[in-house]
Amino acid sequence: VVSATDASVKIVHPLALEPDTESTAFAIESEAQTEATRRITLYGQTRTTYGIKGFHAPFGIKLGDEIELTHSRYGFNTGETGIVVMLREEPVKNRVEVELWR
């Protein structure tokens, strides 16, 4: 059994619960430790989801894609990257609605 901890998470999120132990198929301890560290890094930060509606060529975006959003709102003037976690397309109208997780 391996684990990764980050004390700063409890400072920023004092009500955060300890995650449940998760079974995986890792046979090599160092690989399991790398994955545990990756997850604490990924989920140990405050993340936000942003919804965007716009125009885009049909089927040019996929779930999991990284998209750079540049907009005057939310401090995105210079562009910020997010991961597409929701996608709704209207191909006939070249419209797209996405949610970005960052």
Contacts in CASP RR format, 6 or more apart in sequence:
PFRMAT RR
TARGET T0000
AUTHOR 0000-0000-0000
METHOD contacts of the structure
MODEL  1
VVSATDASVKIVHPLALEPDTESTAFAIESEAQTEATRRITLYGQTRTTY
GIKGFHAPFGIKLGDEIELTHSRYGFNTGETGIVVMLREEPVKNRVEVEL
WR
1 21 0 8 1.000
2 29 0 8 1.000
2 32 0 8 1.000
2 33 0 8 1.000
2 36 0 8 1.000
3 36 0 8 1.000
4 33 0 8 1.000
4 36 0 8 1.000
4 37 0 8 1.000
4 39 0 8 1.000
4 40 0 8 1.000
5 40 0 8 1.000
6 40 0 8 1.000
6 41 0 8 1.000
6 44 0 8 1.000
9 16 0 8 1.000
9 40 0 8 1.000
9 44 0 8 1.000
10 16 0 8 1.000
12 46 0 8 1.000
13 46 0 8 1.000
24 32 0 8 1.000
24 35 0 8 1.000
26 32 0 8 1.000
26 35 0 8 1.000
47 101 0 8 1.000
47 102 0 8 1.000
48 101 0 8 1.000
48 102 0 8 1.000
49 85 0 8 1.000
49 99 0 8 1.000
49 100 0 8 1.000
49 101 0 8 1.000
50 69 0 8 1.000
50 74 0 8 1.000
50 82 0 8 1.000
50 99 0 8 1.000
50 100 0 8 1.000
50 102 0 8 1.000
51 86 0 8 1.000
51 97 0 8 1.000
51 98 0 8 1.000
51 99 0 8 1.000
51 100 0 8 1.000
52 69 0 8 1.000
52 97 0 8 1.000
52 98 0 8 1.000
52 99 0 8 1.000
52 100 0 8 1.000
53 95 0 8 1.000
53 96 0 8 1.000
53 97 0 8 1.000
54 95 0 8 1.000
54 96 0 8 1.000
54 97 0 8 1.000
55 94 0 8 1.000
55 95 0 8 1.000
55 96 0 8 1.000
56 94 0 8 1.000
56 95 0 8 1.000
56 96 0 8 1.000
57 94 0 8 1.000
58 89 0 8 1.000
58 91 0 8 1.000
58 94 0 8 1.000
59 89 0 8 1.000
59 91 0 8 1.000
61 67 0 8 1.000
61 84 0 8 1.000
61 87 0 8 1.000
61 89 0 8 1.000
61 96 0 8 1.000
61 98 0 8 1.000
62 84 0 8 1.000
62 87 0 8 1.000
63 84 0 8 1.000
63 85 0 8 1.000
63 86 0 8 1.000
63 87 0 8 1.000
64 83 0 8 1.000
64 84 0 8 1.000
64 85 0 8 1.000
65 83 0 8 1.000
65 84 0 8 1.000
66 81 0 8 1.000
66 82 0 8 1.000
66 83 0 8 1.000
66 84 0 8 1.000
67 81 0 8 1.000
67 82 0 8 1.000
67 83 0 8 1.000
67 84 0 8 1.000
67 98 0 8 1.000
67 100 0 8 1.000
68 79 0 8 1.000
68 80 0 8 1.000
68 81 0 8 1.000
68 82 0 8 1.000
69 76 0 8 1.000
69 79 0 8 1.000
69 80 0 8 1.000
69 81 0 8 1.000
69 82 0 8 1.000
69 100 0 8 1.000
70 76 0 8 1.000
70 77 0 8 1.000
70 78 0 8 1.000
70 79 0 8 1.000
70 80 0 8 1.000
71 77 0 8 1.000
71 79 0 8 1.000
74 80 0 8 1.000
80 102 0 8 1.000
81 102 0 8 1.000
82 100 0 8 1.000
82 101 0 8 1.000
82 102 0 8 1.000
83 100 0 8 1.000
83 101 0 8 1.000
83 102 0 8 1.000
84 98 0 8 1.000
84 99 0 8 1.000
84 100 0 8 1.000
85 99 0 8 1.000
85 100 0 8 1.000
85 101 0 8 1.000
86 97 0 8 1.000
86 98 0 8 1.000
86 99 0 8 1.000
87 96 0 8 1.000
87 97 0 8 1.000
87 98 0 8 1.000
87 99 0 8 1.000
88 96 0 8 1.000
88 97 0 8 1.000
88 98 0 8 1.000
89 95 0 8 1.000
89 96 0 8 1.000
89 97 0 8 1.000
90 96 0 8 1.000
END
